[in-house]
């Protein structure tokens, strides 16, 4: 079977996502996702049908394509996170156009304010192994102190973005809230070897299970929420463990309320140093 070009691949992924999770698709809907007129949207669906073993079925009375029962996507996975990302990206289309105004709502994860010149400098420093000086504001020093940073990564913890950097004043690697980086005064070559940031480069496993205080049926329910039928593990950078545990309802000791934190970190003791 021939392969679609890059643009076709992107459009086929959208077609499959809608077909898999919504059961139907038509040209008037697809055209808003791919930026073409309905006539060309039909052409895209027809082209998609030529690539797949089980094509979408056209219903002439309803004037839409229906997903057949034996449909299997070949350009996307059938994992929920694919549709999740789709809904987040295109929520403006679903809200009020494809669905009623009240049909979808998202909690914003973009409350933070980050200055473009700060990000430009960090990007340049990461790409070219540079250090920079800037005033950094913290709860201990709300007016800010000038510090020298040697950044090598940025990260999103589910709520905010931060910079992973070696700070000369601390003599160690730390995470710095992008929103608290003030005016940048200087940048220069860095002599820091970022392979020494062991917590960043170490990938560890979080062993997760339902909270032991729950009943057997409750434990099965909790695991099913995460698509699991038994205890499971999740691999993550050591430097990101504390954020992951805070972001998800994960208990690190059996005294935690199981209704508030139904997941349980079974290897808490060996990871405790990364949870501080």
ABEGO torsion letter per residue (X at the ends): XBBBBAAAAAAAAAAAAAAAAAGBBBAAAAAAAAGBBAAAAAAAAAAAAAABABBBBBBAAAGBBBBBAABBBAABBABAAAAAAAAAAAAAAABGAABBAAABBBBBAAABBBBAAAAAAAAAAAAAGBBBBBBBBBAABAAEBBBBBBBABBBBAGABBBBBBBBAAAGBBBBBBAAABBBBABBBBBABBAAABAAAABBBBBBBBBBAABBAAAAAAAAAAAGBABBBBBBBBAAAAAAAAAABBBBABAABBAAABABBBAAAAAAAAAAX
